[in-house]
């Protein structure tokens, strides 16, 4: 590749032109795919074929970019024959994007899928070719209660968060505080309170909105931005959730993917959704303090600075509260708490809505409790 990682290459005008060598991988030519296949094989290949034999799970299709899982069948120049499936993602926007993060985070030994190559450039959509893993498929609440996998999730998170980006990479990264929408909190709260006070979010939230707690929420809104701005910063995934993790097929190691929005943030931003809420608001496989100690040990083991349990719990609690406030607009737009919201396929709309309302009520009660 053109830079020092060996995974990115600029697309030339000749490569952009279509021809008889087009493949099912976004119409890329065999010439474009050959370096990728050779990285997969680990040596030069004399020939290869491309087929699409796997479907991308609906749960992981996402809304930003196109995905395909081709299988490469190849013969190397030494006579070895092999087959390998590879996950390929084409970003929705033009210009370098996710390839950049894979490039740097591979250098930093992050727990991420292996990247075999990328096609990137200022006027094309990033296409990355990464290791095909077994992604998580399930619901988050059950995952948090899984005594084997949730602690492993915290281990992978700690390892990722312990990374201190080098100066060149850090210069490429924005800061999440600029995207948390503090200036939109007040309008979201007004909309929420209007719906809640009219009984449009159910009886529990009607009683909460009638209990005079709005002043407490406004007080949190006023104080939180400054508290978050004063926190030490660290590397953040941006959207660190179970549905962005998976397991290597050969070893079972847990890895983190969907790196397109990696940035800097308050240092415990990624783990705040999972350890910031009180135990009563978010049931987990073990008590929160025990899991927090587990995360901090792993973070320090991978090079993170020592942090006391008290300091950690204080910071993740503040971050979790900020996430709840930022999420008010999401609940009203996509969270399924209002009448008429579309339920996922196969879900009973009434039961789904009531479950979401209970979760929202639990969050807000803990926020002001």
C-alpha positions as CSV (number, residue, x, y, z in Angstrom):
1,X,0.0,0.0,0.0
2,X,1.0,3.6,-0.4
3,X,1.6,4.3,3.4
4,X,3.4,2.4,6.1
5,X,0.8,-0.1,7.1
6,X,0.4,-2.0,3.8
7,X,-3.4,-2.1,3.8
8,X,-4.6,1.0,1.9
9,X,-4.2,1.7,-1.7
10,X,-5.3,4.6,-3.9
11,X,-7.8,3.7,-6.7
12,X,-6.4,4.7,-10.1
13,X,-8.5,5.9,-13.0
14,X,-7.7,2.6,-14.8
15,X,-9.0,0.7,-11.8
16,X,-12.2,2.7,-11.6
17,X,-13.1,1.7,-15.2
18,X,-15.4,-1.3,-15.4
19,X,-14.5,-4.4,-17.5
20,X,-14.8,-8.1,-17.9
21,X,-12.8,-8.7,-14.7
22,X,-15.6,-7.3,-12.5
23,X,-16.5,-9.4,-9.4
24,X,-19.5,-9.7,-7.0
25,X,-17.5,-7.6,-4.6
26,X,-19.0,-4.2,-5.4
27,X,-17.9,-4.6,-9.0
28,X,-14.2,-4.5,-8.1
29,X,-11.9,-6.1,-10.6
30,X,-9.8,-9.2,-10.2
31,X,-6.7,-6.9,-10.4
32,X,-8.0,-4.9,-7.4
33,X,-8.8,-8.0,-5.4
34,X,-5.5,-9.9,-6.1
35,X,-3.5,-8.0,-3.3
36,X,-6.3,-8.7,-0.9
37,X,-6.4,-12.4,-1.7
38,X,-2.6,-12.6,-1.4
39,X,-2.8,-11.0,2.1
40,X,-5.4,-13.6,3.0
41,X,-3.3,-16.5,1.7
42,X,-0.1,-15.1,3.2
43,X,1.8,-15.5,-0.1
44,X,1.5,-14.8,-3.9
45,X,-1.3,-16.6,-5.7
46,X,-1.3,-18.0,-9.2
47,X,-5.1,-17.9,-9.5
48,X,-8.3,-17.3,-7.4
49,X,-12.0,-17.3,-7.7
50,X,-14.8,-15.3,-5.9
51,X,-18.2,-16.5,-4.7
52,X,-20.8,-15.1,-2.3
53,X,-21.9,-18.0,0.0
54,X,-22.7,-16.1,3.3
55,X,-25.4,-13.5,4.1
56,X,-24.8,-10.6,6.4
57,X,-27.1,-10.9,9.5
58,X,-29.9,-8.3,9.4
59,X,-29.0,-7.3,13.0
60,X,-25.5,-6.2,11.8
61,X,-26.4,-4.6,8.5
62,X,-26.6,-1.1,9.9
63,X,-27.5,2.0,8.0
64,X,-24.1,3.4,7.0
65,X,-22.6,1.5,4.1
66,X,-22.9,-1.7,2.2
67,X,-21.6,-5.1,3.3
68,X,-20.8,-8.4,1.5
69,X,-19.1,-11.6,2.6
70,X,-17.2,-13.1,-0.4
71,X,-15.4,-16.4,-0.3
72,X,-12.0,-16.5,-2.0
73,X,-10.8,-19.8,-3.4
74,X,-7.2,-19.6,-4.4
75,X,-4.1,-21.5,-5.4
76,X,-0.7,-20.1,-4.4
77,X,2.4,-20.1,-6.5
78,X,3.8,-22.8,-4.2
79,X,0.8,-25.1,-5.1
80,X,-1.2,-24.7,-1.9
81,X,-5.0,-24.5,-2.3
82,X,-7.2,-22.7,0.2
83,X,-10.6,-21.1,0.9
84,X,-11.4,-18.1,3.1
85,X,-14.5,-15.9,3.7
86,X,-13.8,-12.2,4.2
87,X,-16.1,-9.4,5.5
88,X,-16.1,-6.4,3.1
89,X,-17.6,-3.1,3.9
90,X,-18.1,-0.1,1.6
91,X,-18.6,3.2,3.5
92,X,-21.5,5.5,2.6
93,X,-19.3,8.6,2.3
94,X,-16.4,9.4,0.1
95,X,-12.9,9.8,1.5
96,X,-10.7,7.9,3.9
97,X,-12.6,6.6,6.9
98,X,-12.6,3.2,8.6
99,X,-9.4,2.0,6.9
100,X,-7.5,4.8,8.8
101,X,-8.7,3.4,12.2
102,X,-7.9,-0.2,11.3
103,X,-4.4,0.9,10.2
104,X,-3.5,2.7,13.4
105,X,-5.3,0.4,15.8
106,X,-3.6,-2.6,14.3
107,X,-0.3,-0.9,15.1
108,X,-1.5,-0.3,18.7
109,X,-2.5,-4.0,19.1
110,X,-6.1,-3.3,19.6
111,X,-8.6,-6.2,20.0
112,X,-10.0,-5.8,16.5
113,X,-10.5,-8.1,13.5
114,X,-7.5,-8.5,11.2
115,X,-7.6,-6.2,8.1
116,X,-6.4,-7.7,4.8
117,X,-6.5,-4.5,2.9
118,X,-8.5,-1.5,1.8
119,X,-9.3,0.7,-1.2
120,X,-9.3,4.2,-0.1
121,X,-8.9,7.7,-1.5
122,X,-10.3,11.3,-1.4
123,X,-12.9,10.7,-4.1
124,X,-14.0,7.1,-3.5
125,X,-15.9,5.3,-0.8
126,X,-13.7,3.5,1.6
127,X,-13.8,-0.3,1.1
128,X,-12.2,-2.4,3.9
129,X,-11.5,-6.2,3.8
130,X,-11.4,-7.7,7.3
131,X,-11.4,-11.0,9.1
132,X,-14.8,-12.8,9.0
133,X,-15.8,-13.3,12.6
134,X,-18.9,-14.7,14.4
135,X,-20.8,-11.5,15.5
136,X,-22.9,-11.3,18.6
137,X,-26.6,-11.8,17.9
138,X,-29.0,-11.4,20.8
139,X,-30.4,-8.9,23.2
140,X,-28.3,-6.6,25.4
141,X,-30.1,-7.3,28.7
142,X,-29.4,-11.1,28.5
143,X,-25.8,-10.4,27.5
144,X,-25.3,-8.3,30.6
145,X,-26.5,-11.2,32.7
146,X,-24.2,-13.7,31.0
147,X,-21.5,-14.5,33.6
148,X,-19.0,-15.7,31.0
149,X,-19.4,-13.3,28.1
150,X,-20.1,-10.0,29.8
151,X,-16.8,-10.1,31.9
152,X,-15.0,-10.9,28.6
153,X,-16.7,-7.9,27.0
154,X,-15.3,-5.7,29.8
155,X,-11.8,-7.2,29.3
156,X,-11.9,-6.3,25.6
157,X,-13.2,-2.9,26.4
158,X,-10.5,-2.3,29.0
159,X,-7.8,-3.4,26.5
160,X,-9.2,-1.0,23.8
161,X,-9.5,1.9,26.3
162,X,-6.0,1.4,27.6
163,X,-4.6,2.4,24.2
164,X,-2.8,5.7,24.2
165,X,-2.9,6.9,20.6
166,X,0.4,8.1,19.1
167,X,0.6,11.8,18.3
168,X,0.0,11.2,14.5
169,X,-3.2,9.2,15.1
170,X,-4.4,11.4,17.9
171,X,-4.2,14.4,15.6
172,X,-6.8,12.6,13.3
173,X,-9.3,12.1,16.0
174,X,-12.2,14.4,16.9
175,X,-13.5,14.7,20.5
176,X,-16.9,13.2,21.4
177,X,-18.0,16.0,23.6
178,X,-18.4,18.1,20.4
179,X,-21.1,15.6,19.3
180,X,-23.1,14.9,22.5
181,X,-25.7,17.5,21.7
182,X,-25.7,19.4,25.0
183,X,-27.5,22.3,23.4
184,X,-30.4,20.0,22.4
185,X,-31.0,18.5,25.8
186,X,-33.5,21.2,26.9
187,X,-35.7,20.9,23.8
188,X,-35.7,17.1,24.1
189,X,-36.7,17.4,27.8
190,X,-39.6,19.7,26.9
191,X,-40.9,17.2,24.3
192,X,-40.5,14.3,26.7
193,X,-42.3,16.1,29.5
194,X,-45.2,17.1,27.2
195,X,-45.8,13.5,26.1
196,X,-45.3,12.1,29.6
197,X,-47.6,14.6,31.3
198,X,-50.3,13.8,28.8
199,X,-50.1,10.1,29.7
200,X,-48.7,9.2,26.2
201,X,-45.8,7.3,27.7
202,X,-47.8,5.2,30.1
203,X,-48.9,5.4,33.7
204,X,-45.5,5.0,35.4
205,X,-44.0,7.8,33.3
206,X,-47.1,10.0,33.8
207,X,-46.6,9.7,37.6
208,X,-42.9,10.5,37.2
209,X,-43.6,13.6,35.2
210,X,-46.1,14.7,37.8
211,X,-43.8,14.2,40.7
212,X,-42.0,17.5,40.5
213,X,-38.6,16.0,39.4
214,X,-38.2,18.1,36.3
215,X,-36.2,20.7,38.3
216,X,-33.8,17.9,39.3
217,X,-33.3,17.0,35.7
218,X,-32.7,20.6,34.6
219,X,-30.1,20.9,37.4
220,X,-28.3,17.9,36.0
221,X,-28.4,19.3,32.5
222,X,-26.8,22.5,33.8
223,X,-24.0,20.8,35.7
224,X,-23.0,17.8,33.6
225,X,-21.3,19.4,30.5
226,X,-18.7,21.1,32.7
227,X,-18.1,17.9,34.8
228,X,-17.6,15.9,31.6
229,X,-15.2,18.5,30.1
230,X,-13.0,18.3,33.2
231,X,-12.5,14.5,32.9
232,X,-9.3,12.9,31.7
233,X,-9.6,11.8,28.0
234,X,-8.9,8.5,26.3
235,X,-9.7,6.4,23.2
236,X,-13.4,5.8,22.6
237,X,-15.2,3.5,20.1
238,X,-18.2,5.9,20.1
239,X,-20.9,3.2,19.7
240,X,-19.5,0.5,22.0
241,X,-22.3,-2.1,22.4
242,X,-22.5,-5.9,22.3
243,X,-23.8,-5.8,18.7
244,X,-20.4,-4.4,17.7
245,X,-18.4,-7.3,19.1
246,X,-17.7,-10.8,17.8
247,X,-15.4,-13.8,18.2
248,X,-12.5,-15.0,16.0
249,X,-13.5,-18.3,14.3
250,X,-10.1,-19.9,14.9
251,X,-9.4,-18.9,18.5
252,X,-12.7,-17.6,20.1
253,X,-11.0,-14.4,21.0
254,X,-13.5,-11.5,21.4
255,X,-12.9,-8.5,19.1
256,X,-14.4,-5.1,18.5
257,X,-15.5,-3.9,15.1
258,X,-17.4,-1.0,13.4
259,X,-14.6,1.4,14.1
260,X,-15.6,4.2,11.7
261,X,-16.3,6.8,14.5
262,X,-13.4,6.1,16.8
263,X,-12.5,9.3,18.6
264,X,-11.2,10.8,21.9
265,X,-13.7,11.1,24.8
266,X,-13.9,11.1,28.5
267,X,-11.7,8.1,29.3
268,X,-14.6,5.8,30.6
269,X,-17.1,6.8,27.9
270,X,-17.2,3.3,26.4
271,X,-17.9,1.5,29.6
272,X,-20.3,4.0,31.2
273,X,-23.4,2.5,29.5
274,X,-22.5,-0.9,31.1
275,X,-21.2,0.1,34.5
276,X,-22.6,3.6,35.1
277,X,-26.1,2.8,36.2
278,X,-27.0,1.5,39.7
279,X,-27.6,-2.2,40.0
280,X,-31.3,-1.7,40.4
281,X,-31.5,0.1,37.0
282,X,-29.4,-2.4,35.1
283,X,-29.3,-6.0,36.2
284,X,-25.9,-7.6,35.5
285,X,-24.3,-11.0,36.1
286,X,-22.4,-9.7,39.1
287,X,-22.6,-6.6,41.4
288,X,-21.5,-3.4,39.7
289,X,-18.5,-2.8,42.0
290,X,-17.1,-6.3,41.4
291,X,-17.4,-5.8,37.6
292,X,-15.8,-2.3,37.9
293,X,-12.8,-3.7,39.8
294,X,-12.5,-6.4,37.1
295,X,-12.5,-3.7,34.3
296,X,-9.9,-1.5,36.1
297,X,-7.6,-4.4,36.7
298,X,-7.7,-5.3,33.0
299,X,-7.2,-1.7,31.9
300,X,-4.1,-1.4,34.1
301,X,-2.8,-4.7,33.0
302,X,-2.9,-3.5,29.4
303,X,-1.0,-0.2,30.2
304,X,-3.8,2.1,31.5
305,X,-3.0,4.4,34.4
306,X,-4.2,3.2,37.9
307,X,-7.6,4.6,38.9
308,X,-9.3,4.1,42.2
309,X,-12.7,2.4,42.3
310,X,-14.4,5.4,43.8
311,X,-13.1,7.8,41.1
312,X,-14.1,5.3,38.4
313,X,-17.6,4.9,39.8
314,X,-18.1,8.7,40.1
315,X,-17.0,9.3,36.5
316,X,-19.1,6.5,34.9
317,X,-22.2,7.6,36.9
318,X,-21.9,11.1,35.5
319,X,-21.3,9.8,32.0
320,X,-24.3,7.4,32.3
321,X,-26.5,10.3,33.3
322,X,-25.4,12.3,30.3
323,X,-26.2,9.3,28.1
324,X,-29.7,9.1,29.5
325,X,-30.3,12.8,28.8
326,X,-28.9,12.5,25.3
327,X,-31.1,9.5,24.8
328,X,-34.4,11.2,25.4
329,X,-34.7,12.3,21.8
330,X,-33.9,8.7,20.7
331,X,-36.6,7.2,22.9
332,X,-39.2,9.5,21.4
333,X,-38.0,9.0,17.8
334,X,-36.9,5.4,17.5
335,X,-37.2,3.8,21.0
336,X,-40.7,2.6,20.6
337,X,-42.3,4.3,23.6
338,X,-45.0,6.2,21.8
339,X,-48.2,4.8,20.2
340,X,-47.8,4.0,16.6
341,X,-44.0,3.2,16.6
342,X,-43.1,0.4,14.4
343,X,-42.1,-2.8,16.3
344,X,-39.3,-5.1,15.0
345,X,-40.4,-7.9,12.7
346,X,-42.0,-10.7,14.8
347,X,-42.5,-8.6,17.9
348,X,-45.9,-7.9,19.4
349,X,-46.2,-4.1,19.2
350,X,-48.0,-3.6,22.5
351,X,-45.6,-5.9,24.5
352,X,-42.6,-4.3,22.8
353,X,-43.8,-0.8,23.6
354,X,-44.5,-1.6,27.3
355,X,-41.1,-3.2,27.7
356,X,-39.4,-0.1,26.3
357,X,-41.5,2.1,28.6
358,X,-40.5,0.1,31.7
359,X,-36.8,0.4,30.7
360,X,-37.1,4.1,30.2
361,X,-38.9,4.6,33.5
362,X,-36.2,2.6,35.2
363,X,-33.5,4.8,33.7
364,X,-35.2,8.1,34.6
365,X,-36.1,7.0,38.1
366,X,-32.5,6.1,38.7
367,X,-31.4,9.4,37.2
368,X,-33.3,11.4,39.7
369,X,-33.4,8.9,42.6
